[in-house]
Each structure stands twice: as C-alpha cells, then as structure tokens.
C-alpha cells in the first residue's frame, strides 16, 4: 500500500539554501557522458543477469576512474570549503565479483555524484583478483575511496555494518553494486532526510518487488539518463510513505542508524534484512519514504543470480523468511507494486481472455509474482503458481525445470485443468526449458497472444517427464 503525503509534506525548499547551494546547481545539463549514449543496458538474459557482449567489452575497456574525467565535479569530495555547508555523506557499496556491474556502478557514482562532500567505502566479500585489482586502482587514485577486504563472503548485512562502522559522514547511503546512478541523484536523495520524521529514504527504480518500481522504456545508457532527468525534474520534492525500503539504494541519518542499530546479521547472505529494518524504523516512530524525484537503475538478481540453478535461492529465501517470522511473530506477506494503468489494462484483458478460453468452473493456475488481481476471474477457480500448501504465493522462483514440473504434478488433480502464463512471465518458457517441453508433451495450447498471455490445457498426465534444465 502506498500512503501519499499531503502537499504540506512535499519538500518545496531546496536543501542547504541558506548555505548558498540552490537545488539543482550541482547537476549540470549538457555535461559529457562517461558512457556511449547507445550502450545497451537491457540484459540478454536473467537468472543470472547477463549483458550484451558489446556492453561488457565497453565497460571492461574503461580505465579505472575514467568516468570522473567526463563528469568532473565542482568541488572535491570532503573539500574543507564545503564541510560547513553540507552534511557529509558516506556511501557504502558491497562487492563480490561481477566486475562489469561493479564497474558500472562505481564509475557512475564517480561521474554523476555532484554532491560535494562524500566518501565512498567499498566492502569486498571475497572477490577474485580481477575485481580486487580494479578496486585498489580506484583507491590509489582517489583518497576519498576506501576498500575493506574480507577473505570470505560475510553476507550483505555484516558487510554493510562493517562499512558503516568506518563511515565518517553525517548521512549514510547503502548502494548495491548492480545499480547505475544518474546525475544529481545524491543531492536529491539526502535532501529528504532534512525532515526529522523521515527515518530512511530510497529512490524509485526500474526493477524491485514493491511500490518503488515504476514503468520504464529505456534500453540504452543515453535513454536512461534522459528518462531519469525527465521523470524526476517533473516531480521535484515529491515523495510517498512506503511499507518497506529495499536496500539497493537506502539513505539514513547517522543519528537514526545509531538509534535503531546495525543491520541484523542473522539473515544469511542476503534477503529480509531490509524487511527487518523497516519494522525497526517504524517501531521507533520513523516514516519510510520513497522519493519520486530520485531514480536509480537497478539490474537486480546479480549477486544472487547463481543461486537458482543450484536450488540455493529457494533454501536461502525460506530460511531467512522463517527467521523474520520467528523474530517478529508475524507471517510475512509479499510486497505489492504500485498501481499502473497499463498493467491494470493488461490484467483486465487477461481476465477476459481466460473467461472466453476456459470453461466455467475450471481450475486455473496462474504464473505471477503473487498478484491477487490476476486470480479474480469470474466463475473460475484461479490459484497462484507456484504456491504454498495454503494456496498463497510461494514468494520465489523454482530452482530448475525439475522443481517446476514436480510442483505442477503435485498440484494437478485432473487432466482438464489450465495454466495461464501472462506475457510478463514468458521468460519461464525460455529459462525452464524442460518445463516448456513438458507442457508441450502433456498439454494443449488453447490460446496465445504475445502481448497478453498463453493458456495451456492439460490433456493427460505424464508420469515420467523427460527433464532438461
């Protein structure tokens, strides 16, 4: 649920105006980009997230710190002349291999952070030599960058606590290494922390599992910068209260962090530490804010992208969810996305199509991320797929085709049931190759529209499916 704030909660004054730094002066239009505008950001596949080969080569060919030359700042970070006028900011980035994504993230910070008083703390969780070499070159070139090295993967929470323990700033920002920040991002983000009732703030983004996600249309870096500028400039000062802030980009005051405490390190590797911290912030009376005037690109699924293939993602999610539920004595509920007119229209079309293609009274399994609106199909028994024993959305993607097929067979009662795959979930048929073959063997495709959905009817039960993961 999104709680919109009244016009009195909108930030109409620029931060630090008294210090002579009007809002926007640090973000200079027309500045040279550190990347080719036609560089493609759209992944060629997900789980794991993979970028086009031309994009990978371009990023790897960038010399360390080259982005800073393209986007030179007005003032050096932690310049004594700015310290009395601006709250100092400490940005903490956790890394573990994935040189291409890490380089995109850190170079975008160097090129596009016009805020004059910040430091960058990189905590590495046991990466290989290639990434370490890049980090140490950055550290040697820029005195405001520090690198903390862990021999093993200490996990998201522990590594962030480690970085924040070394932070010297008045404001803290946690930033995932699979993000790209646009010009002016930090100035706008920490501006919202001037409100003492705000405990933490995060941006809107292209990819996340809650209301911070907005619809985007860009494919290249140039289109990304243009989209970020046009979207945020038209929403200066706007924000809304959000139940949970995902920590892909998360800003908090030092005093708030010291009051609420460190991230809970019982959540192994990653996941649920942000849900946990949201509960703790609200219990202290703070509001969690999503800033409409800050956009950060998030690839998503990079750090945990190798886990689904081994089944580790499911095990990790289940274990951390159980830790969260034991700690707070509640049943965790999947987050919901903000209403989107285009998506609502698509849902309505899918309902209409299912109503025509599926006979009344039939059981329908729907692949989605737990959206209850997709189950509201008149006269049909629609259920989530995959699902928990109680019918609720299971909250994660299966590890491989064998797991998908096993789950489907457990749910399949009769041979005249249906499976609906909305267009947003078509990647299942590409990622779970064995599952797609299984559907072709046991089912009949009764409807397909590339912009809407595909509907399968189970014609017979296959007892021993041939699985290709």
C-alpha positions as a Python dict, from the first residue, in 0.01 Angstrom:
ca = {
    (1, 'X'): (0, 0, 0),
    (2, 'X'): (126, 348, -87),
    (3, 'X'): (48, 628, 154),
    (4, 'X'): (64, 958, -32),
    (5, 'X'): (168, 1259, 168),
    (6, 'X'): (-18, 1583, 171),
    (7, 'X'): (110, 1892, -5),
    (8, 'X'): (248, 2007, 330),
    (9, 'X'): (483, 1707, 330),
    (10, 'X'): (627, 1791, -8),
    (11, 'X'): (976, 1939, 5),
    (12, 'X'): (931, 2272, -170),
    (13, 'X'): (1254, 2429, -46),
    (14, 'X'): (1590, 2320, -169),
    (15, 'X'): (1832, 2163, 79),
    (16, 'X'): (2100, 2388, 225),
    (17, 'X'): (1963, 2703, 59),
    (18, 'X'): (2095, 2901, 350),
    (19, 'X'): (2441, 2781, 257),
    (20, 'X'): (2406, 2928, -89),
    (21, 'X'): (2357, 2597, -272),
    (22, 'X'): (2024, 2623, -454),
    (23, 'X'): (1871, 2295, -559),
    (24, 'X'): (1993, 2174, -895),
    (25, 'X'): (2307, 2387, -926),
    (26, 'X'): (2525, 2080, -884),
    (27, 'X'): (2358, 1883, -1163),
    (28, 'X'): (2476, 2046, -1483),
    (29, 'X'): (2276, 1985, -1801),
    (30, 'X'): (2481, 1918, -2108),
    (31, 'X'): (2772, 1760, -1920),
    (32, 'X'): (2958, 1492, -2115),
    (33, 'X'): (2853, 1133, -2052),
    (34, 'X'): (3111, 882, -1934),
    (35, 'X'): (2949, 609, -2146),
    (36, 'X'): (2838, 594, -2511),
    (37, 'X'): (2473, 702, -2526),
    (38, 'X'): (2388, 394, -2737),
    (39, 'X'): (2537, 149, -2484),
    (40, 'X'): (2269, -117, -2427),
    (41, 'X'): (2167, -175, -2064),
    (42, 'X'): (1895, -430, -2136),
    (43, 'X'): (2012, -779, -2027),
    (44, 'X'): (2016, -1059, -2280),
    (45, 'X'): (1901, -1299, -2006),
    (46, 'X'): (1825, -1315, -1636),
    (47, 'X'): (1893, -1564, -1359),
    (48, 'X'): (2178, -1493, -1388),
    (49, 'X'): (2166, -1141, -1533),
    (50, 'X'): (2382, -1120, -1846),
    (51, 'X'): (2457, -807, -2052),
    (52, 'X'): (2528, -797, -2429),
    (53, 'X'): (2887, -875, -2526),
    (54, 'X'): (2941, -529, -2677),
    (55, 'X'): (2831, -370, -2349),
    (56, 'X'): (3061, -594, -2148),
    (57, 'X'): (3361, -511, -2368),
    (58, 'X'): (3291, -137, -2346),
    (59, 'X'): (3276, -145, -1967),
    (60, 'X'): (3583, -364, -1925),
    (61, 'X'): (3782, -134, -2155),
    (62, 'X'): (3714, 169, -1934),
    (63, 'X'): (4025, 261, -1735),
    (64, 'X'): (3960, 287, -1360),
    (65, 'X'): (3825, 630, -1273),
    (66, 'X'): (3785, 738, -1636),
    (67, 'X'): (3423, 832, -1564),
    (68, 'X'): (3533, 1105, -1327),
    (69, 'X'): (3717, 1289, -1602),
    (70, 'X'): (3396, 1302, -1805),
    (71, 'X'): (3184, 1428, -1517),
    (72, 'X'): (3426, 1643, -1317),
    (73, 'X'): (3272, 1784, -1000),
    (74, 'X'): (3250, 2146, -895),
    (75, 'X'): (3410, 2064, -560),
    (76, 'X'): (3627, 1777, -447),
    (77, 'X'): (3464, 1532, -202),
    (78, 'X'): (3525, 1640, 156),
    (79, 'X'): (3667, 1971, 38),
    (80, 'X'): (3718, 2184, 352),
    (81, 'X'): (3538, 2474, 185),
    (82, 'X'): (3215, 2271, 169),
    (83, 'X'): (3223, 2092, 504),
    (84, 'X'): (3047, 2364, 698),
    (85, 'X'): (2767, 2398, 442),
    (86, 'X'): (2679, 2039, 353),
    (87, 'X'): (2616, 1728, 562),
    (88, 'X'): (2889, 1478, 482),
    (89, 'X'): (2770, 1157, 313),
    (90, 'X'): (2925, 812, 336),
    (91, 'X'): (2830, 577, 50),
    (92, 'X'): (2881, 205, 123),
    (93, 'X'): (2894, -45, -165),
    (94, 'X'): (2928, -421, -112),
    (95, 'X'): (3104, -619, -384),
    (96, 'X'): (3158, -984, -466),
    (97, 'X'): (3299, -1043, -814),
    (98, 'X'): (3080, -928, -1110),
    (99, 'X'): (3338, -677, -1233),
    (100, 'X'): (3119, -541, -1514),
    (101, 'X'): (2825, -448, -1290),
    (102, 'X'): (3050, -321, -1011),
    (103, 'X'): (3242, -105, -1255),
    (104, 'X'): (2920, 38, -1400),
    (105, 'X'): (2804, 124, -1050),
    (106, 'X'): (3123, 281, -916),
    (107, 'X'): (3206, 471, -1234),
    (108, 'X'): (2853, 614, -1241),
    (109, 'X'): (2897, 729, -880),
    (110, 'X'): (3226, 898, -969),
    (111, 'X'): (3085, 1061, -1283),
    (112, 'X'): (2736, 1157, -1167),
    (113, 'X'): (2769, 1246, -799),
    (114, 'X'): (2791, 1626, -799),
    (115, 'X'): (2729, 1645, -426),
    (116, 'X'): (3049, 1799, -292),
    (117, 'X'): (3106, 1625, 43),
    (118, 'X'): (3108, 1247, 23),
    (119, 'X'): (3327, 943, 69),
    (120, 'X'): (3297, 601, -93),
    (121, 'X'): (3356, 287, 115),
    (122, 'X'): (3371, -41, -77),
    (123, 'X'): (3349, -361, 127),
    (124, 'X'): (3453, -663, -74),
    (125, 'X'): (3320, -1006, 24),
    (126, 'X'): (3593, -1236, -103),
    (127, 'X'): (3614, -1143, -472),
    (128, 'X'): (3874, -1273, -714),
    (129, 'X'): (4183, -1089, -829),
    (130, 'X'): (4034, -908, -1129),
    (131, 'X'): (3781, -711, -926),
    (132, 'X'): (4026, -652, -641),
    (133, 'X'): (4280, -509, -883),
    (134, 'X'): (4020, -261, -1011),
    (135, 'X'): (3917, -158, -659),
    (136, 'X'): (4274, -99, -548),
    (137, 'X'): (4345, 113, -857),
    (138, 'X'): (4047, 330, -767),
    (139, 'X'): (4162, 357, -407),
    (140, 'X'): (4512, 458, -514),
    (141, 'X'): (4378, 729, -746),
    (142, 'X'): (4114, 881, -519),
    (143, 'X'): (4178, 947, -149),
    (144, 'X'): (3805, 963, -72),
    (145, 'X'): (3767, 593, -168),
    (146, 'X'): (3841, 321, 86),
    (147, 'X'): (3839, -54, 27),
    (148, 'X'): (3772, -305, 303),
    (149, 'X'): (3869, -661, 216),
    (150, 'X'): (3704, -977, 352),
    (151, 'X'): (3857, -1314, 271),
    (152, 'X'): (3513, -1478, 260),
    (153, 'X'): (3155, -1375, 186),
    (154, 'X'): (3030, -1227, 512),
    (155, 'X'): (2689, -1152, 364),
    (156, 'X'): (2501, -831, 294),
    (157, 'X'): (2413, -727, 649),
    (158, 'X'): (2753, -795, 806),
    (159, 'X'): (2946, -626, 526),
    (160, 'X'): (2728, -315, 539),
    (161, 'X'): (2769, -298, 916),
    (162, 'X'): (3142, -327, 859),
    (163, 'X'): (3141, -39, 613),
    (164, 'X'): (2916, 183, 824),
    (165, 'X'): (3144, 129, 1125),
    (166, 'X'): (3417, 307, 927),
    (167, 'X'): (3192, 580, 789),
    (168, 'X'): (3274, 939, 886),
    (169, 'X'): (2968, 1104, 731),
    (170, 'X'): (2656, 1257, 880),
    (171, 'X'): (2438, 1074, 626),
    (172, 'X'): (2477, 712, 521),
    (173, 'X'): (2383, 559, 184),
    (174, 'X'): (2380, 185, 113),
    (175, 'X'): (2412, 123, -260),
    (176, 'X'): (2404, -212, -441),
    (177, 'X'): (2681, -284, -689),
    (178, 'X'): (2422, -369, -957),
    (179, 'X'): (2292, -13, -980),
    (180, 'X'): (2364, 287, -1203),
    (181, 'X'): (2307, 636, -1063),
    (182, 'X'): (2220, 938, -1284),
    (183, 'X'): (2344, 1296, -1245),
    (184, 'X'): (2220, 1474, -933),
    (185, 'X'): (2099, 1157, -759),
    (186, 'X'): (2266, 1209, -421),
    (187, 'X'): (2174, 1575, -379),
    (188, 'X'): (1807, 1493, -428),
    (189, 'X'): (1812, 1174, -222),
    (190, 'X'): (1958, 1305, 102),
    (191, 'X'): (1751, 1621, 77),
    (192, 'X'): (1456, 1420, 211),
    (193, 'X'): (1649, 1341, 529),
    (194, 'X'): (1624, 1706, 631),
    (195, 'X'): (1281, 1608, 765),
    (196, 'X'): (1341, 1467, 1117),
    (197, 'X'): (1030, 1246, 1093),
    (198, 'X'): (1180, 1059, 799),
    (199, 'X'): (1384, 762, 917),
    (200, 'X'): (1510, 647, 577),
    (201, 'X'): (1459, 725, 210),
    (202, 'X'): (1507, 539, -116),
    (203, 'X'): (1453, 618, -487),
    (204, 'X'): (1213, 488, -746),
    (205, 'X'): (1361, 234, -983),
    (206, 'X'): (1301, 12, -1283),
    (207, 'X'): (1328, -324, -1105),
    (208, 'X'): (1226, -407, -750),
    (209, 'X'): (948, -609, -590),
    (210, 'X'): (749, -329, -426),
    (211, 'X'): (590, 12, -482),
    (212, 'X'): (923, 177, -562),
    (213, 'X'): (912, 18, -906),
    (214, 'X'): (789, 235, -1190),
    (215, 'X'): (733, 165, -1558),
    (216, 'X'): (1030, 248, -1781),
    (217, 'X'): (1101, 227, -2153),
    (218, 'X'): (1474, 292, -2196),
    (219, 'X'): (1721, 40, -2340),
    (220, 'X'): (2044, 240, -2366),
    (221, 'X'): (2251, 449, -2128),
    (222, 'X'): (2160, 772, -2308),
    (223, 'X'): (1791, 689, -2285),
    (224, 'X'): (1836, 604, -1915),
    (225, 'X'): (1987, 944, -1837),
    (226, 'X'): (1714, 1121, -2034),
    (227, 'X'): (1439, 919, -1865),
    (228, 'X'): (1582, 982, -1517),
    (229, 'X'): (1608, 1356, -1582),
    (230, 'X'): (1260, 1396, -1731),
    (231, 'X'): (1087, 1178, -1471),
    (232, 'X'): (1249, 1338, -1166),
    (233, 'X'): (1252, 1701, -1282),
    (234, 'X'): (875, 1685, -1315),
    (235, 'X'): (840, 1555, -959),
    (236, 'X'): (1080, 1773, -762),
    (237, 'X'): (1018, 1732, -389),
    (238, 'X'): (751, 1463, -428),
    (239, 'X'): (761, 1155, -207),
    (240, 'X'): (534, 894, -54),
    (241, 'X'): (535, 672, 251),
    (242, 'X'): (618, 309, 177),
    (243, 'X'): (593, -4, 398),
    (244, 'X'): (943, -130, 318),
    (245, 'X'): (1252, 26, 161),
    (246, 'X'): (1464, -221, -33),
    (247, 'X'): (1829, -160, 43),
    (248, 'X'): (1952, -150, -317),
    (249, 'X'): (1972, 227, -251),
    (250, 'X'): (1894, 332, 103),
    (251, 'X'): (1976, 659, 282),
    (252, 'X'): (1962, 723, 657),
    (253, 'X'): (2095, 981, 902),
    (254, 'X'): (2382, 878, 1128),
    (255, 'X'): (2185, 950, 1444),
    (256, 'X'): (1892, 741, 1319),
    (257, 'X'): (2119, 448, 1241),
    (258, 'X'): (2282, 474, 1583),
    (259, 'X'): (1941, 479, 1749),
    (260, 'X'): (1787, 189, 1553),
    (261, 'X'): (2107, -15, 1542),
    (262, 'X'): (2303, -223, 1295),
    (263, 'X'): (2151, -449, 1031),
    (264, 'X'): (2057, -787, 1176),
    (265, 'X'): (2326, -1033, 1070),
    (266, 'X'): (2115, -1344, 1134),
    (267, 'X'): (1980, -1309, 779),
    (268, 'X'): (2241, -1509, 592),
    (269, 'X'): (2395, -1388, 265),
    (270, 'X'): (2105, -1153, 175),
    (271, 'X'): (1726, -1106, 184),
    (272, 'X'): (1492, -990, 461),
    (273, 'X'): (1737, -756, 633),
    (274, 'X'): (1551, -469, 465),
    (275, 'X'): (1210, -600, 579),
    (276, 'X'): (1354, -635, 928),
    (277, 'X'): (1496, -282, 933),
    (278, 'X'): (1165, -137, 812),
    (279, 'X'): (989, -287, 1115),
    (280, 'X'): (1255, -148, 1347),
    (281, 'X'): (1239, 202, 1198),
    (282, 'X'): (861, 218, 1227),
    (283, 'X'): (874, 88, 1585),
    (284, 'X'): (1087, 392, 1668),
    (285, 'X'): (826, 624, 1519),
    (286, 'X'): (1001, 699, 1190),
    (287, 'X'): (847, 715, 844),
    (288, 'X'): (993, 534, 545),
    (289, 'X'): (992, 747, 232),
    (290, 'X'): (1024, 670, -138),
    (291, 'X'): (1144, 977, -329),
    (292, 'X'): (969, 1034, -663),
    (293, 'X'): (1238, 1287, -757),
    (294, 'X'): (1522, 1031, -748),
    (295, 'X'): (1558, 748, -999),
    (296, 'X'): (1829, 481, -982),
    (297, 'X'): (1869, 200, -1234),
    (298, 'X'): (1873, -147, -1073),
    (299, 'X'): (1967, -457, -1271),
    (300, 'X'): (1853, -689, -991),
    (301, 'X'): (1939, -1053, -941),
    (302, 'X'): (2313, -1009, -995),
    (303, 'X'): (2451, -1104, -654),
    (304, 'X'): (2207, -1393, -606),
    (305, 'X'): (2177, -1481, -973),
    (306, 'X'): (2380, -1801, -949),
    (307, 'X'): (2172, -1945, -665),
    (308, 'X'): (1856, -2055, -855),
    (309, 'X'): (2048, -2304, -1067),
    (310, 'X'): (2158, -2495, -758),
    (311, 'X'): (1838, -2457, -559),
    (312, 'X'): (2018, -2235, -313),
    (313, 'X'): (1796, -1934, -369),
    (314, 'X'): (1484, -2115, -252),
    (315, 'X'): (1660, -2255, 53),
    (316, 'X'): (1805, -1916, 144),
    (317, 'X'): (1475, -1732, 99),
    (318, 'X'): (1283, -1988, 304),
    (319, 'X'): (1538, -1987, 586),
    (320, 'X'): (1555, -1608, 608),
    (321, 'X'): (1178, -1572, 587),
    (322, 'X'): (1142, -1814, 879),
    (323, 'X'): (1396, -1610, 1076),
    (324, 'X'): (1196, -1293, 1009),
    (325, 'X'): (866, -1455, 1108),
    (326, 'X'): (1011, -1601, 1430),
    (327, 'X'): (1165, -1271, 1530),
    (328, 'X'): (855, -1059, 1478),
    (329, 'X'): (580, -1316, 1535),
    (330, 'X'): (409, -1241, 1204),
    (331, 'X'): (353, -1415, 873),
    (332, 'X'): (550, -1235, 605),
    (333, 'X'): (344, -1110, 313),
    (334, 'X'): (487, -1047, -36),
    (335, 'X'): (519, -680, -126),
    (336, 'X'): (286, -524, -379),
    (337, 'X'): (371, -296, -667),
    (338, 'X'): (215, 42, -723),
    (339, 'X'): (-95, 66, -939),
    (340, 'X'): (-8, 102, -1306),
    (341, 'X'): (-276, 188, -1559),
    (342, 'X'): (-111, -10, -1838),
    (343, 'X'): (-72, -314, -1613),
    (344, 'X'): (-429, -287, -1489),
    (345, 'X'): (-548, -284, -1850),
    (346, 'X'): (-340, -593, -1922),
    (347, 'X'): (-485, -774, -1619),
    (348, 'X'): (-834, -689, -1739),
    (349, 'X'): (-754, -828, -2085),
    (350, 'X'): (-612, -1149, -1935),
    (351, 'X'): (-927, -1196, -1726),
    (352, 'X'): (-1143, -1150, -2035),
    (353, 'X'): (-933, -1393, -2240),
    (354, 'X'): (-940, -1660, -1968),
    (355, 'X'): (-1315, -1615, -1934),
    (356, 'X'): (-1358, -1695, -2303),
    (357, 'X'): (-1095, -1970, -2341),
    (358, 'X'): (-1153, -2159, -2015),
    (359, 'X'): (-1490, -2318, -1934),
    (360, 'X'): (-1679, -2205, -1623),
    (361, 'X'): (-1591, -2391, -1307),
    (362, 'X'): (-1248, -2500, -1432),
    (363, 'X'): (-937, -2477, -1216),
    (364, 'X'): (-675, -2231, -1341),
    (365, 'X'): (-315, -2196, -1222),
    (366, 'X'): (-163, -1853, -1292),
    (367, 'X'): (211, -1782, -1304),
    (368, 'X'): (275, -1442, -1150),
    (369, 'X'): (451, -1281, -857),
    (370, 'X'): (156, -1328, -626),
    (371, 'X'): (-74, -1064, -777),
    (372, 'X'): (-424, -1139, -638),
    (373, 'X'): (-587, -934, -914),
    (374, 'X'): (-488, -1200, -1168),
    (375, 'X'): (-688, -1455, -970),
    (376, 'X'): (-1010, -1254, -980),
    (377, 'X'): (-1155, -1446, -1277),
    (378, 'X'): (-1531, -1479, -1257),
    (379, 'X'): (-1661, -1835, -1248),
    (380, 'X'): (-1313, -1996, -1248),
    (381, 'X'): (-1108, -2138, -961),
    (382, 'X'): (-788, -1940, -1014),
    (383, 'X'): (-481, -2010, -796),
    (384, 'X'): (-119, -1896, -774),
    (385, 'X'): (160, -2095, -933),
    (386, 'X'): (387, -2174, -759),
    (387, 'X'): (205, -2178, -426),
    (388, 'X'): (235, -2272, -60),
    (389, 'X'): (21, -2552, 88),
    (390, 'X'): (-235, -2289, 194),
    (391, 'X'): (-261, -2156, -164),
    (392, 'X'): (-66, -1834, -106),
    (393, 'X'): (210, -1728, -345),
    (394, 'X'): (529, -1909, -255),
    (395, 'X'): (746, -1599, -287),
    (396, 'X'): (1031, -1725, -506),
    (397, 'X'): (1110, -1878, -843),
    (398, 'X'): (1177, -2254, -865),
    (399, 'X'): (1537, -2367, -893),
    (400, 'X'): (1505, -2555, -1222),
    (401, 'X'): (1267, -2736, -1457),
    (402, 'X'): (1258, -3048, -1242),
    (403, 'X'): (1129, -2846, -947),
    (404, 'X'): (867, -2669, -1161),
    (405, 'X'): (741, -2998, -1301),
    (406, 'X'): (732, -3169, -963),
    (407, 'X'): (537, -2878, -815),
    (408, 'X'): (291, -2877, -1105),
    (409, 'X'): (234, -3252, -1076),
    (410, 'X'): (167, -3217, -703),
    (411, 'X'): (-98, -2953, -772),
    (412, 'X'): (-250, -3123, -1074),
    (413, 'X'): (-562, -3315, -974),
    (414, 'X'): (-742, -3365, -1302),
    (415, 'X'): (-649, -3376, -1668),
    (416, 'X'): (-875, -3086, -1764),
    (417, 'X'): (-706, -2808, -1571),
    (418, 'X'): (-541, -2496, -1713),
    (419, 'X'): (-218, -2299, -1677),
    (420, 'X'): (-205, -1928, -1762),
    (421, 'X'): (131, -1763, -1833),
    (422, 'X'): (100, -1381, -1860),
    (423, 'X'): (336, -1213, -2107),
    (424, 'X'): (546, -1075, -1817),
    (425, 'X'): (626, -1438, -1726),
    (426, 'X'): (710, -1565, -2076),
    (427, 'X'): (1072, -1590, -1965),
    (428, 'X'): (969, -1908, -1780),
    (429, 'X'): (938, -2087, -2114),
    (430, 'X'): (1292, -1980, -2208),
    (431, 'X'): (1460, -2028, -1871),
    (432, 'X'): (1289, -2355, -1772),
    (433, 'X'): (1346, -2540, -2099),
    (434, 'X'): (1248, -2879, -1960),
    (435, 'X'): (925, -2731, -1824),
    (436, 'X'): (837, -2589, -2166),
    (437, 'X'): (895, -2932, -2323),
    (438, 'X'): (684, -3095, -2053),
    (439, 'X'): (393, -2860, -2126),
    (440, 'X'): (418, -2946, -2494),
    (441, 'X'): (404, -3317, -2408),
    (442, 'X'): (110, -3316, -2168),
    (443, 'X'): (-80, -3005, -2264),
    (444, 'X'): (-264, -2833, -2543),
    (445, 'X'): (-206, -2466, -2616),
    (446, 'X'): (-558, -2320, -2631),
    (447, 'X'): (-466, -1952, -2656),
    (448, 'X'): (-158, -1741, -2729),
    (449, 'X'): (-106, -1369, -2773),
    (450, 'X'): (248, -1235, -2740),
    (451, 'X'): (124, -916, -2574),
    (452, 'X'): (-122, -1087, -2341),
    (453, 'X'): (-78, -1447, -2226),
    (454, 'X'): (-58, -1811, -2325),
    (455, 'X'): (-303, -2070, -2188),
    (456, 'X'): (-232, -2442, -2166),
    (457, 'X'): (-489, -2714, -2106),
    (458, 'X'): (-359, -3035, -1953),
    (459, 'X'): (-471, -3318, -2180),
    (460, 'X'): (-301, -3602, -1994),
    (461, 'X'): (-66, -3662, -1701),
    (462, 'X'): (295, -3752, -1778),
    (463, 'X'): (427, -3982, -1506),
    (464, 'X'): (794, -3974, -1605),
    (465, 'X'): (873, -3642, -1775),
    (466, 'X'): (1199, -3602, -1963),
    (467, 'X'): (1366, -3305, -1798),
    (468, 'X'): (1622, -3069, -1949),
    (469, 'X'): (1727, -2795, -1708),
}
